[in-house]
Amino acid sequence: MRMTKKSIGFSLGAVALAASAPASAQGWWDSFKFSGAGNVGITLNPDVDRNRLNIGHLFTDRANDPMLHQLLVTAERPIDPASSSIDFGFKFQGMFGSDARYTHFLGMLDKSIKGRYQLDIVEANVQAHLPYLFSGGVDVKLGQF
């Protein structure tokens, strides 16, 4: 018995939902960014059984079915590391799709949705620029990243 596997995939790239403000902006919220991305695909395998499982595959474990791999949403406000005063920022990045089954951070949200499509927090942190101790200051990041 000869086994052959052929995979074909495609993706839809990142789509910016809103542009960030120009670099000369003075307000704290002027550097806020919101963006999103999506990825769909299909793995074709003519030798697959009725259960459509690609044995030995992780992210492409389902054959001959279109899949929503990722819907990714990011909201962030980066710090200014060259600031001469204290500056605070944050980043939140969440994902929904079949890839989220394998990217859970220490079990977070792994039982919130049962099935192929799940939720995941990819990144969630707060940041601070503290212009103390050293000539350029100290940048601190706390959270999941």
Salt bridges, closest charged atoms under 4 A:
ASP61 OD1 - ARG101 NH2 3.18
ASP61 OD1 - ARG116 NH1 3.79
ASP65 OD1 - ARG52 NH1 3.24
ASP65 OD2 - ARG62 NE 3.03
ASP87 OD1 - ARG77 NH1 2.84
ASP99 OD1 - HIS69 ND1 3.62
ASP120 OD1 - HIS104 ND1 3.71
GLU123 OE1 - LYS91 NZ 3.46
ASP139 OD1 - HIS129 ND1 2.55
